[in-house]
Amino acid sequence: MEATVKQVGEQIKASQEIIEGLFREIGKVIVGQHYLVERLLIGLLADGHVLLEGVPGLAKTMSVRTLAQAVSVKFQRIQFTPDLLPADLIGTLVYSPKDGTFTTKKGPIFANIILADEINRAPSKVQSALLEAMQEHQVTVGETTFPLPEPFLVLATQNPIEQEGTYPLPEAQVDRFMMKLVVTYPSKKEEKEILERMSTGQKIEASPVLDTQTIFKLRKIVNQVYIDEKVKDYILDIVFATRFPEQYKLPQLKPLIAYGASPRASIMLTVASKAHAFLKGRGYATPEDVKQIGLDVLRHRVIVTYEAEAEEMTSERIITQIFDQIEVP
């Protein structure tokens, strides 16, 4: 085992130059937002979709577009609107009167990186069209199922639900996102750099530094990152505490949680922790990796009750209490 960890550690060290180059290219366009960029790379390395939430103007769309520019893959931006139809997303059958046959016209979802912009502006029937694509990496048009190109990654942006003209995402769809990131305002220093950079009228773009084969190679290394049994048990304790808080000396949370995290949360938290360890240059995952990434993986999976909303108790505060209570191995 030690030799394996050592070998993986050497592979990770050899890969750090690629990752640093990726951060540099993205940094040419995006000022600050290290947390956001790091989480997007975790999604790319761990094969997990990412949901970005924040008020307009925080460079959510630009961050995803810049990541796509830095990675040499097919990129497609889809603007979600209230009049969008599922066929506009996945494709449809087109009838040919000449020979009386139907041909498949593939939709924009047939790309490697999908930017689902303002995903909560479309009604649930359109959002539901993404379910099969996000989970099985395939779509069904008519009676035929088509595999989607690999790698396949959905990076979605949404405005806060309280904003005008938005629809809450179905729980089944939200659970398919590995992480939900809350994007905040830049610091004063960062915003000054943004205005200096963006007020010149010059177009700044990132150059490709990563291709498809390299992504698969890096993902293979991430999958080999060692995670100890104690860390696995720690992850399970955290997830189970969202379902049965009274068993973890948190009886006060029982009436505040309507639904705890699903088994998908345990898998995603494990894989994301490995990817986080990889970005930090380690061949093994620690409880600190779990803590660093835990809120992003769980915040959209813990559904609070009306009682919690009345007490202004958010899922983030509940998850923070769980992390504070569960003993770190």
Steps between C-alpha positions, in 0.01 A plus 500: 500500500781741597672440165173573320450826691861593421453419129176701484675787681774499234240501220324791668825697533565441131148630422526818707654694211185434290272613785708813566487581128121463508472736800729751323294499178172543688663772713570703182126558470352443848619724784506329840217248547755230596231304685276496192776403255633227733150348537445507123827307456390250766181447299708445185744259669234309695254475208233691693252766389513837678221748580601865554263731684541874538351835409559627143838649412732275707675343196328160536446463125843647419672255738341199330570638153865566595540145636363368170750718308788363709389143427510391136152341480167579335318768699133593475317781679125454540296797621205369701180700449133448598404405141779240454382148408668164577553448124699828490740336743537132405383505137200369309384281212460682169261354243612486137197507263724395209560144623254489794768440766604671822856620558646602833608860541727507804467787744770723654544260793734292281815674621770438763442802724147634521439842651137491610464873552231617744370143524220599738336728244360201309197297620544157659423299181815646339709451813376138517632443147848527652449215750598211271785699345652593836478154658544254211692726257246415229177639356200333338344658193192308383587131541875540460751559781814695412814508718633848577864588423750440780596682711152639560455773758203724580601829663180686582445852631192620683383819665369473858149353507351822644581683175226588251405235241685201647385143569640276775690202355348153563672314787587207268691736273671698775629172649678420173729799545814400686535847651300816544719807530385832643689775316561817701614854421871567434710700745557872439856433378378230259219719370747781427709257295182384322403853396857579390512181295151519352485874423775493235277355228750220433364147473686260731470126436661188645702263279445120504743321732313173552362245253256209536766232544671698776165540683449120496860450619454746790166341595669160515757641745223660711322163524822345635535756782501302826221549750529328838218295656478752786446784252231293323327443835527874569323574170226246582453648849451847351247378241311282751487790746293691242249211503504396866635800696370365832743204471790746487403707806326762285133453598432873448551452124239223464198733450703727269596242236228381260733279292862408565773446243465208255753217449619699197629755754734240655641410158537863390661605828755219469589576137508877556729454803739298282498774234559765769800301630629474141486880455691538827771267364431200724446132415270448798181668624470630858203604719603860421425437131154375602441810714621738227269354235216374722277809501507527118403132460225502765336846500252411223435147626371583849138616466380707795148504645259796520588518870868550411406772250291673768803495730721624212702178524666427166644170377849658525456569872369147559795344314746722693351374829538140380866555407561661841342204679642200311832388640790540257709178470 
